[in-house]
Each structure stands twice: as C-alpha cells, then as structure tokens.
Amino acid sequence: MFRFFSRLTPARRILLSFAMVILVGSLLLSLPWMQVPTSSAHYIDHLFTAVSAVCVTGLFTKAVADTYNVWGQLICMLLIQIGGLGLISFIGLFYVRSKQKLSFSSRTTIQESISHDESKSMKDFIRAIFLITFSLEALGAFLLSFRFVPLLGWGKGIFSSIFIAISAFCNAGFDNLSANSFSPYQIDPLINLTVAALIIMGGLGFSVWFDLKTNVRPKQGPRRLRFHTKVVLMLTGVILATGTILTLITEYNNPATIGNLSFGNKLLVSFFQCVSMRTAGFSSIDYTQAHSVTLLLYSLQMFIGGAPGGTAGGLKITTLLVVIAFARTEILGLPYTNFRSRTFSEKTTQKAFTVLFVFTLTFLIGLTFLSLFEGDNHRFIHLLFETVSALATVGVSANVTTTLSTAGLIVIMLLMFIGRIGPLTLIVSISDHKPDKKDTIKQAKANVLVG
C-alpha cells in the first residue's frame, strides 16, 4: 500500500488521502454505538456527514446533535480537524517529529497540500501550522466556555466549546447544539464575535499566519510582511466591510431576519452572516425568509471564498484580484498586469484564469444536475444557493439539503469533495494526458475574432 501510494503524483495523493479519510469516517459513524438511540440515519446520511466534515463544509442530512452521541461527535470533530489541516499535513508533522528525511515527491505533495513556497523552511512551516491552529482553537474554546458552561453544564459546555471552536477555525460550519445552528444565539455578542474571529483567522491561510508569526514582534512592531500577506489582509477587510453593509441594507426592514432587531444587533447579525459566507457555514437567520437579492449577494461572497492555503474554500480572493487586475490591463491597453507597485507574472495570470474557468464550469455543471433532479421541488435561487454553498465548502442551506433525493445528495457530495481538494487538483489527478509534440511548439498564427 505504501509503495503504491509513493508512486502516485502529488495531486493523486491529495485526492486519495481525502477519499480514504471520508470512507473510514463514514464507516465509523455508521456504527450503532456512535449514534444516539433515537437516530434514524442510514449509511447515505453518515457518508454525507463524513464528506461534509472532511471537506469542512457543514451541510448535513441529519443534525449532529440529533444523530451522534459523544463518541460519534468526537469522530466528527476529528474528521473536521483532519479535513481542515489535511491528512498530508499530519503525515508531514509525523516526519518532522520523527526527524525522518522527506523524499522529493513527499515534499512536493505537502507543499501542494498546504500551499507552501520555498522561501521558508518546510519543518518550521509545518510546526507553525499546528502550533497556530491548536493555540487559536484552544483560545476560542476557552472564550466560548464562558457562555456554554453556564448554559449546558461543565461537561457538555466544555465539549461543545471545543467542538465549535475546531469547527469555526476549520471553517466547517458544524455545531453539536441543534439543527438550527446559531439562531438561538443570534444576538449573543460573545458567541458571535468569538466564532467570527475564528472563522476569519482560519480563512486567512497558513502562509499569512506564518508570515505574521515570523515578522511581527510585540515590542519591535511589524517588520516587512510579504506582498501576499498584505493583499490578503486588505482584501479580507474590504470584503467583510462591504458584505456587512450590503446585508444590513438588503435585510434592514425584513422582520423575518433582522428587521425587528435594534441597530446594534442588526449590525452584529449582518457582520456574522458576512463572515460565515466566507466558507464557514454557521447561520443565525433563516435563509428561506431572506430576500432573493440577499441570497444572490451571499452566493457571490461564497463563490469568492477566502484566502489560499488555509481552511477556506471558494475561488479565493487572490485569484479574483489577479483576474480583475488583468481585465483592467486589457481594458486600458496596458503592457503589464500591475497592482500596488507590483507586476503579476504571466504564469500567475494564466493560472488565475484557469482556476476561474474550471471553478465556474464545475459550478454550472453541478447546478444543472441539481436543477435536473430537484428543480420541481425547490426555487431556483435556493438551488443556486445550495450549489455554490457545496462547491465553495460553505455549508449554509435554504432548507434544501434535508429534502434532497439520493441523486441530489450525490451531486452535493461530489461538489463538496471537488471544492475541498480543488477542481484543478481533481483534473490533474485523473488525467494521464501527455502533450503531443505539436502541442509544445509555436505554430502558425491563428487569426480569430473574439469579443
């Protein structure tokens, strides 16, 4: 088995590692002693939960709190943690701790899995990933315990705090409270702000955290941060501010969502929902009661997603930036694709457009099949919302998931899986195409009118 795994390409190793964790997780969750006595879940429900947990999405056919006991919830927690960090990252940590030397192919696989570049030590980077992850999750659980321990008691309160902290940092969107997510805690500032902070920190990407950890000192202040870090922090702030304001505007007078709340609570709920749409999946409003324009705006936010190299999904904010910068270059007839005194390379621009094309095509194919199977039972905007939520590994739903047919569930599971490993990774992993010699040489110019 190990010899077979070692012969695989990095893309196939990543795909296979996620598939193996999903299969094992679904089998464990289907065991009777992992479930509460009143559980009515079948294997398809356990498989769906495992896919959603490993792909850090948060969609479910049966609520975790209503289906699994403590042991089952522990398995869910473990699947979320492995899914957020990636099995490859844990394998890399094992090599680091055992001081074994990584082969070239193993290093390449780990680099692709965690979006690591060659500018920093691989060992230091892997250590930083786990140190930052567990530290922030522990801090989040500590803060959440101030609310959940008084409400649920010491045992369940601490356990729920840990569960939600892990789920939030990994941008998974699962909770073990109820099927209504955070609706009962809609205006609780401690829960909302703590969970939102964990979501944002998990969505920044490990390379950003490593850069901040390396170059920011409390007494010395920030040294020179990488351009990528500055861009991610800037775009994250802009998207959060814009999304919060737009939600506040579109839902301000809607009594079914935030219309009856005070202005401060409206702002809190709008901010939390905007943060959650960056691939977290926690909800504090009923999306079936939200205006269609709000769902469309949320779909755009989910489509964009978070930063690369972290627990977030979606197209990625940096990919969108490169595409927009290139479009500006073409419109203005400029020679180079520039942004803030930097020039994006042609390779970066080509990759950004390829990712956008493949991601959009996958979304359209998924929406087509979901509409084909479920179009007679749901509004189109709700199916669109469900599709982008699955592909961007967000996990919010307008009460669609629990009513899907088996065919619809398969479509959603495939979208979650593709969204987590990345459409490009999937294509590369299943393709054995070797370019012909004619594809590698420059041929006669093709005069084709476009636009």
Backbone torsions as a table, in degrees:
resi	resn	phi	psi	omega
1	MET	NA	-46.1	-179.6
2	PHE	-64.5	-39.1	179.7
3	ARG	-65.8	-39.8	177.4
4	PHE	-63.0	-44.4	-179.1
5	PHE	-63.6	-37.6	-177.3
6	SER	-70.2	-22.1	-179.8
7	ARG	-84.6	-9.4	-177.4
8	LEU	-77.2	155.6	174.4
9	THR	-71.3	159.3	178.5
10	PRO	-54.5	-41.5	-179.6
11	ALA	-62.6	-40.6	-179.9
12	ARG	-71.4	-32.4	176.1
13	ARG	-63.5	-43.5	179.2
14	ILE	-62.0	-47.5	179.6
15	LEU	-60.6	-46.9	-177.0
16	LEU	-66.9	-36.1	-179.5
17	SER	-64.2	-42.3	177.5
18	PHE	-66.7	-42.2	-179.8
19	ALA	-62.8	-40.0	179.6
20	MET	-65.0	-43.4	180.0
21	VAL	-64.4	-40.3	178.9
22	ILE	-62.3	-46.8	-178.7
23	LEU	-61.8	-49.5	179.8
24	VAL	-62.5	-42.5	180.0
25	GLY	-62.7	-42.1	180.0
26	SER	-65.3	-37.1	178.8
27	LEU	-68.3	-40.2	178.5
28	LEU	-65.8	-43.1	-178.8
29	LEU	-66.9	-26.1	-179.2
30	SER	-80.0	-8.3	177.9
31	LEU	-66.9	138.4	-175.4
32	PRO	-58.3	-36.6	-176.2
33	TRP	-79.6	3.1	172.4
34	MET	-94.1	-6.9	-172.3
35	GLN	-116.1	156.8	174.9
36	VAL	-74.7	155.9	-177.3
37	PRO	-58.9	-28.3	-177.0
38	THR	-89.4	6.0	-177.6
39	SER	-63.1	135.3	177.5
40	SER	-115.3	17.3	-175.6
41	ALA	-75.6	144.8	173.8
42	HIS	-107.3	176.8	-176.1
43	TYR	-60.0	-36.3	180.0
44	ILE	-61.1	-33.1	177.6
45	ASP	-69.9	-41.4	178.5
46	HIS	-66.8	-40.2	177.6
47	LEU	-63.1	-43.5	179.7
48	PHE	-62.0	-43.6	178.8
49	THR	-62.7	-42.2	179.7
50	ALA	-63.7	-44.0	177.7
51	VAL	-61.2	-46.5	-178.4
52	SER	-64.3	-38.2	-179.8
53	ALA	-70.8	-48.1	-179.0
54	VAL	-66.9	-33.4	178.4
55	CYS	-88.9	11.7	178.4
56	VAL	40.9	56.5	-177.6
57	THR	-104.5	-63.8	178.8
58	GLY	112.0	-5.4	174.5
59	LEU	-72.1	148.5	179.6
60	PHE	-151.7	151.6	172.5
61	THR	-94.7	-27.7	174.8
62	LYS	-131.1	129.4	-177.7
63	ALA	-62.2	141.6	-179.6
64	VAL	-58.3	-44.2	-176.9
65	ALA	-64.5	-29.3	-177.5
66	ASP	-92.9	-6.5	-172.5
67	THR	-116.6	-40.9	-170.5
68	TYR	-115.3	143.6	174.3
69	ASN	-83.0	-167.2	-177.3
70	VAL	-58.8	-41.2	-177.7
71	TRP	-67.8	-41.4	176.9
72	GLY	-64.3	-38.0	178.1
73	GLN	-69.0	-32.2	174.0
74	LEU	-63.2	-41.2	176.9
75	ILE	-62.7	-43.9	177.7
76	CYS	-59.6	-42.2	-180.0
77	MET	-62.8	-42.2	179.3
78	LEU	-65.9	-41.0	178.7
79	LEU	-63.5	-40.0	178.9
80	ILE	-64.3	-44.2	-179.3
81	GLN	-64.7	-44.2	177.6
82	ILE	-64.7	-41.5	179.7
83	GLY	-65.0	-38.7	-179.6
84	GLY	-68.0	-44.6	-178.4
85	LEU	-89.7	-25.0	-178.3
86	GLY	90.6	133.5	178.8
87	LEU	-58.1	-35.0	-179.5
88	ILE	-61.3	-36.1	178.9
89	SER	-64.3	-40.2	178.2
90	PHE	-66.3	-37.8	176.0
91	ILE	-63.9	-41.7	177.3
92	GLY	-61.5	-40.0	178.0
93	LEU	-63.5	-38.3	178.2
94	PHE	-60.1	-44.2	179.2
95	TYR	-65.1	-39.0	179.8
96	VAL	-65.4	-45.4	-178.1
97	ARG	-68.2	-34.9	-179.0
98	SER	-86.3	-3.3	178.5
99	LYS	59.9	30.0	176.0
100	GLN	-86.7	150.1	-178.4
101	LYS	-83.8	131.7	179.0
102	LEU	-81.2	140.1	173.8
103	SER	-73.9	166.3	-178.9
104	PHE	-61.7	-42.9	-179.3
105	SER	-65.7	-36.9	178.3
106	SER	-66.1	-42.4	177.5
107	ARG	-61.3	-41.6	-179.9
108	THR	-63.6	-42.6	179.4
109	THR	-61.5	-46.3	-179.4
110	ILE	-64.7	-41.3	179.3
111	GLN	-60.8	-42.5	179.7
112	GLU	-70.0	-35.1	-178.1
113	SER	-67.0	-37.9	-174.9
114	ILE	-112.1	11.1	178.8
115	SER	53.9	48.6	-179.4
116	HIS	-96.2	139.3	175.5
117	ASP	-103.1	177.6	-174.5
118	GLU	-84.6	0.5	-175.0
119	SER	-74.6	-17.6	-178.2
120	LYS	-127.7	158.0	179.6
121	SER	-64.0	133.2	178.5
122	MET	-60.7	-43.8	-178.6
123	LYS	-63.1	-45.5	179.2
124	ASP	-63.4	-37.7	-179.1
125	PHE	-66.0	-45.3	179.7
126	ILE	-64.7	-43.7	177.3
127	ARG	-59.5	-42.1	-178.7
128	ALA	-64.3	-38.1	178.9
129	ILE	-56.7	-50.8	-176.3
130	PHE	-73.0	-37.6	178.2
131	LEU	-62.7	-47.7	-179.7
132	ILE	-65.4	-45.5	-178.3
133	THR	-59.1	-54.6	-176.0
134	PHE	-68.2	-32.7	178.9
135	SER	-67.1	-47.1	-179.2
136	LEU	-68.6	-38.0	177.3
137	GLU	-65.2	-39.5	178.7
138	ALA	-65.2	-42.2	178.1
139	LEU	-63.7	-43.3	178.7
140	GLY	-62.3	-43.3	178.7
141	ALA	-63.2	-39.0	179.0
142	PHE	-61.6	-45.5	180.0
143	LEU	-67.1	-41.8	-179.8
144	LEU	-66.1	-28.9	-179.0
145	SER	-63.7	-25.0	177.6
146	PHE	-65.0	-23.4	176.9
147	ARG	-98.4	-43.8	-172.0
148	PHE	-79.8	-30.1	177.6
149	VAL	-63.1	-47.8	176.1
150	PRO	-62.7	-31.2	-178.1
151	LEU	-81.6	-38.4	-171.2
152	LEU	-114.8	-6.4	-175.6
153	GLY	94.1	168.0	-174.2
154	TRP	-62.2	-52.9	-174.7
155	GLY	-63.6	-59.2	-177.9
156	LYS	-68.7	-32.8	-179.3
157	GLY	-65.0	-45.8	179.0
158	ILE	-68.1	-42.7	180.0
159	PHE	-62.0	-45.0	179.4
160	SER	-65.0	-36.0	178.4
161	SER	-63.4	-43.4	178.5
162	ILE	-66.1	-44.3	-179.0
163	PHE	-58.4	-49.4	-176.2
164	ILE	-70.5	-35.9	178.4
165	ALA	-62.9	-44.4	177.6
166	ILE	-63.8	-45.6	-179.4
167	SER	-62.5	-39.4	-178.6
168	ALA	-69.8	-47.6	-178.8
169	PHE	-64.0	-36.2	178.4
170	CYS	-81.6	3.7	179.7
171	ASN	56.7	38.2	-175.1
172	ALA	-87.8	-38.2	178.2
173	GLY	85.6	3.2	176.6
174	PHE	-85.2	147.6	168.5
175	ASP	-141.5	160.6	-179.7
176	ASN	-112.8	31.1	-178.1
177	LEU	-95.1	-55.7	-179.2
178	SER	-165.6	-179.0	178.2
179	ALA	-80.2	-5.2	-175.9
180	ASN	-98.6	12.1	179.4
181	SER	52.9	-127.7	-175.1
182	PHE	-100.1	15.7	178.6
183	SER	-56.0	-40.2	177.7
184	PRO	-67.0	-17.3	-178.7
185	TYR	-115.1	31.8	-172.3
186	GLN	-55.4	-37.7	-175.5
187	ILE	-114.9	22.1	176.8
188	ASP	-84.9	109.1	-174.9
189	PRO	-66.0	-35.7	-178.7
190	LEU	-63.4	-49.2	-178.9
191	ILE	-66.9	-48.1	-176.3
192	ASN	-62.8	-46.6	-176.4
193	LEU	-73.4	-35.6	178.1
194	THR	-66.5	-47.7	179.4
195	VAL	-64.3	-41.3	179.0
196	ALA	-61.5	-41.4	178.9
197	ALA	-62.9	-41.5	178.3
198	LEU	-64.3	-41.2	179.3
199	ILE	-61.6	-47.3	-178.6
200	ILE	-62.0	-45.4	-177.4
201	MET	-65.7	-38.8	177.5
202	GLY	-68.2	-31.2	-177.6
203	GLY	-83.2	-6.8	180.0
204	LEU	-71.9	-28.0	-177.6
205	GLY	100.5	141.9	-175.5
206	PHE	-66.5	-32.6	179.7
207	SER	-65.1	-34.3	177.3
208	VAL	-67.0	-44.8	179.8
209	TRP	-65.0	-38.6	178.8
210	PHE	-64.7	-39.6	178.5
211	ASP	-66.0	-42.8	178.2
212	LEU	-64.7	-41.7	179.8
213	LYS	-64.1	-37.0	-176.1
214	THR	-78.6	-37.2	-169.2
215	ASN	-109.6	-3.0	179.1
216	VAL	-111.7	122.5	178.8
217	ARG	-121.1	135.3	-177.3
218	PRO	-54.5	-41.3	-176.0
219	LYS	-88.7	-31.2	-175.3
220	GLN	-92.1	-17.0	-176.2
221	GLY	79.6	178.8	-177.9
222	PRO	-72.4	134.0	171.5
223	ARG	-88.9	-159.3	-176.2
224	ARG	-74.1	112.8	176.9
225	LEU	-84.0	154.8	177.4
226	ARG	-66.3	153.0	178.8
227	PHE	-58.9	-40.7	179.0
228	HIS	-58.2	-43.9	-179.7
229	THR	-62.3	-45.0	179.8
230	LYS	-61.8	-42.1	-178.9
231	VAL	-65.0	-45.6	-179.2
232	VAL	-61.9	-45.2	179.9
233	LEU	-63.7	-41.4	-179.9
234	MET	-65.9	-48.8	-178.2
235	LEU	-65.0	-38.3	177.9
236	THR	-60.1	-45.3	178.6
237	GLY	-62.9	-43.4	-179.5
238	VAL	-63.7	-46.1	-177.7
239	ILE	-66.2	-41.2	179.3
240	LEU	-64.6	-43.7	-180.0
241	ALA	-65.8	-44.8	-179.3
242	THR	-64.6	-45.6	-179.2
243	GLY	-63.6	-39.7	178.7
244	THR	-63.3	-45.6	-179.5
245	ILE	-64.4	-43.6	-179.9
246	LEU	-64.4	-41.0	176.7
247	THR	-63.5	-42.1	179.4
248	LEU	-61.1	-40.1	-178.7
249	ILE	-70.1	-49.3	-173.4
250	THR	-72.9	-28.2	-176.6
251	GLU	-110.4	7.7	-172.3
252	TYR	-55.5	-42.0	-176.0
253	ASN	-106.1	14.5	179.8
254	ASN	-87.7	106.3	-176.5
255	PRO	-67.0	-16.1	-178.8
256	ALA	-83.1	-9.7	179.7
257	THR	-122.5	-77.6	-177.5
258	ILE	-125.6	2.9	-173.3
259	GLY	-59.6	-31.7	-176.6
260	ASN	-92.7	3.4	-178.2
261	LEU	-90.6	161.1	173.3
262	SER	-68.1	164.3	-177.4
263	PHE	-59.9	-42.1	-179.7
264	GLY	-61.3	-42.0	179.3
265	ASN	-72.4	-33.7	174.4
266	LYS	-60.1	-43.1	179.4
267	LEU	-65.1	-40.4	179.1
268	LEU	-62.7	-48.0	-179.1
269	VAL	-65.4	-41.6	179.5
270	SER	-62.1	-42.6	178.4
271	PHE	-64.3	-45.5	-178.4
272	PHE	-62.6	-42.3	-179.3
273	GLN	-67.1	-37.3	177.3
274	CYS	-63.3	-44.1	178.6
275	VAL	-63.0	-43.3	-177.8
276	SER	-63.0	-32.1	-179.5
277	MET	-70.8	-7.8	177.0
278	ARG	-85.0	31.4	173.1
279	THR	94.2	22.0	179.1
280	ALA	-91.3	-49.5	173.8
281	GLY	93.8	0.3	173.2
282	PHE	-75.8	146.5	-179.0
283	SER	-132.2	143.1	175.9
284	SER	-124.9	7.2	173.5
285	ILE	-133.5	165.1	176.2
286	ASP	-90.8	113.0	-175.2
287	TYR	-69.5	-20.4	176.8
288	THR	-70.1	-18.5	-179.8
289	GLN	-98.6	-5.8	-179.8
290	ALA	-78.4	153.9	177.9
291	HIS	-65.9	151.1	-179.6
292	SER	-59.8	-36.9	179.8
293	VAL	-65.7	-33.3	177.1
294	THR	-66.4	-43.8	178.7
295	LEU	-63.4	-35.4	178.2
296	LEU	-67.5	-42.5	177.0
297	LEU	-63.2	-41.6	177.1
298	TYR	-62.9	-38.5	179.5
299	SER	-63.0	-39.7	177.2
300	LEU	-64.6	-41.7	178.1
301	GLN	-62.8	-43.1	179.4
302	MET	-64.3	-39.7	-179.5
303	PHE	-60.8	-41.4	179.8
304	ILE	-67.6	-47.1	175.8
305	GLY	77.6	-153.0	-176.5
306	GLY	-111.1	-150.4	-178.1
307	ALA	-93.1	153.7	179.6
308	PRO	-72.6	157.3	175.0
309	GLY	78.1	17.4	178.7
310	GLY	-130.7	-148.6	-178.0
311	THR	-96.0	-3.3	-177.5
312	ALA	-82.3	159.7	177.6
313	GLY	-115.6	-152.5	179.5
314	GLY	84.0	-176.1	-179.9
315	LEU	-63.3	-35.2	-178.0
316	LYS	96.6	135.2	-174.4
317	ILE	-64.7	-34.9	-179.7
318	THR	-70.5	-34.3	176.6
319	THR	-62.9	-44.6	178.9
320	LEU	-63.0	-40.0	179.5
321	LEU	-60.5	-45.3	-179.0
322	VAL	-63.8	-40.8	179.3
323	VAL	-63.2	-45.7	179.7
324	ILE	-64.1	-41.9	179.6
325	ALA	-62.6	-40.5	179.1
326	PHE	-68.2	-40.1	178.2
327	ALA	-61.1	-41.2	177.0
328	ARG	-61.6	-41.4	179.3
329	THR	-60.4	-43.8	-178.7
330	GLU	-69.7	-39.6	-179.0
331	ILE	-65.0	-41.2	-177.8
332	LEU	-88.0	-6.2	179.6
333	GLY	69.8	36.3	-178.2
334	LEU	-86.8	154.2	-177.1
335	PRO	-78.4	-25.3	-175.8
336	TYR	-132.6	156.1	177.3
337	THR	-92.8	100.2	-174.5
338	ASN	-111.6	152.7	173.2
339	PHE	-155.3	119.3	177.5
340	ARG	50.5	57.7	176.3
341	SER	64.2	24.7	175.4
342	ARG	-132.5	152.3	178.1
343	THR	-115.9	125.3	176.3
344	PHE	-76.5	136.3	179.9
345	SER	-70.8	159.9	178.6
346	GLU	-62.0	-36.7	178.7
347	LYS	-63.6	-41.8	178.5
348	THR	-63.7	-43.1	179.5
349	THR	-63.5	-44.0	179.1
350	GLN	-62.7	-42.1	179.7
351	LYS	-65.1	-39.9	179.6
352	ALA	-61.2	-44.9	179.5
353	PHE	-68.5	-34.8	177.1
354	THR	-65.1	-44.5	177.8
355	VAL	-61.3	-44.4	179.1
356	LEU	-60.9	-44.4	-179.3
357	PHE	-63.6	-49.2	-177.4
358	VAL	-66.0	-41.9	-179.6
359	PHE	-64.1	-44.2	179.6
360	THR	-65.8	-42.5	179.1
361	LEU	-62.7	-43.4	177.6
362	THR	-60.7	-42.7	178.1
363	PHE	-60.6	-45.7	-178.2
364	LEU	-65.8	-40.4	178.0
365	ILE	-65.2	-44.2	178.8
366	GLY	-62.3	-43.2	178.8
367	LEU	-64.1	-38.6	178.7
368	THR	-61.6	-48.5	-179.2
369	PHE	-68.1	-39.7	179.3
370	LEU	-65.5	-38.7	176.7
371	SER	-67.1	-35.1	178.4
372	LEU	-63.6	-42.6	-177.0
373	PHE	-83.9	-32.0	-170.7
374	GLU	-123.6	5.3	-173.1
375	GLY	-61.3	-28.3	-178.4
376	ASP	-79.0	-12.9	-173.9
377	ASN	-108.6	-11.9	-174.7
378	HIS	-140.2	155.0	174.1
379	ARG	-67.6	147.8	-176.8
380	PHE	-62.0	-39.7	-178.6
381	ILE	-62.8	-32.6	178.4
382	HIS	-72.8	-35.7	176.4
383	LEU	-69.2	-39.9	176.0
384	LEU	-61.7	-44.0	178.8
385	PHE	-59.9	-43.3	-179.8
386	GLU	-66.5	-41.5	-177.3
387	THR	-64.6	-49.9	-179.1
388	VAL	-69.1	-30.9	176.7
389	SER	-63.4	-39.4	179.6
390	ALA	-72.9	-48.0	-176.5
391	LEU	-66.6	-36.8	179.6
392	ALA	-85.8	6.7	-179.6
393	THR	50.4	47.4	178.8
394	VAL	-89.3	-62.6	175.2
395	GLY	105.9	8.7	174.8
396	VAL	-89.5	156.5	-177.4
397	SER	-153.1	143.5	174.3
398	ALA	-90.6	53.5	179.7
399	ASN	56.8	37.3	-179.0
400	VAL	-98.4	-41.8	-170.0
401	THR	-54.7	-46.6	-174.5
402	THR	-70.1	-10.9	-178.0
403	THR	-107.2	2.4	-175.4
404	LEU	-72.4	149.3	172.3
405	SER	-74.8	173.1	178.4
406	THR	-59.8	-40.5	178.8
407	ALA	-63.1	-42.1	178.2
408	GLY	-64.2	-39.4	178.4
409	LEU	-63.8	-39.1	178.7
410	ILE	-63.8	-41.7	177.5
411	VAL	-59.8	-46.3	-178.8
412	ILE	-65.3	-41.0	178.7
413	MET	-62.4	-42.3	178.3
414	LEU	-63.9	-40.4	178.7
415	LEU	-64.4	-41.9	178.3
416	MET	-62.6	-43.9	-178.9
417	PHE	-64.2	-46.8	179.5
418	ILE	-63.6	-40.8	-179.6
419	GLY	-63.8	-34.6	-178.3
420	ARG	-75.4	-45.8	-177.7
421	ILE	-82.4	-18.2	-179.6
422	GLY	98.1	128.8	179.8
423	PRO	-55.9	-39.0	-179.3
424	LEU	-66.2	-40.8	178.5
425	THR	-61.0	-41.0	178.9
426	LEU	-62.4	-46.2	-178.5
427	ILE	-63.2	-44.9	179.8
428	VAL	-63.8	-37.6	-175.5
429	SER	-70.6	-29.3	-176.9
430	ILE	-99.6	-2.5	-177.0
431	SER	-101.2	129.5	174.7
432	ASP	-110.6	16.2	-174.7
433	HIS	-66.3	128.0	173.9
434	LYS	-109.1	123.1	-175.1
435	PRO	-60.7	140.5	174.1
436	ASP	-69.7	161.1	-179.4
437	LYS	-60.3	-34.5	-178.9
438	LYS	-68.5	-21.4	179.3
439	ASP	-80.0	-12.1	-175.2
440	THR	-104.9	2.7	179.9
441	ILE	-119.8	152.7	178.8
442	LYS	-79.2	126.9	-176.6
443	GLN	-110.1	-168.5	-176.8
444	ALA	-63.2	146.4	-176.5
445	LYS	-65.6	136.0	179.0
446	ALA	-99.7	116.4	179.0
447	ASN	-93.3	100.2	-179.1
448	VAL	-127.4	133.4	177.5
449	LEU	-81.7	130.7	178.2
450	VAL	-128.7	161.3	176.7
451	GLY	86.9	NA	NA
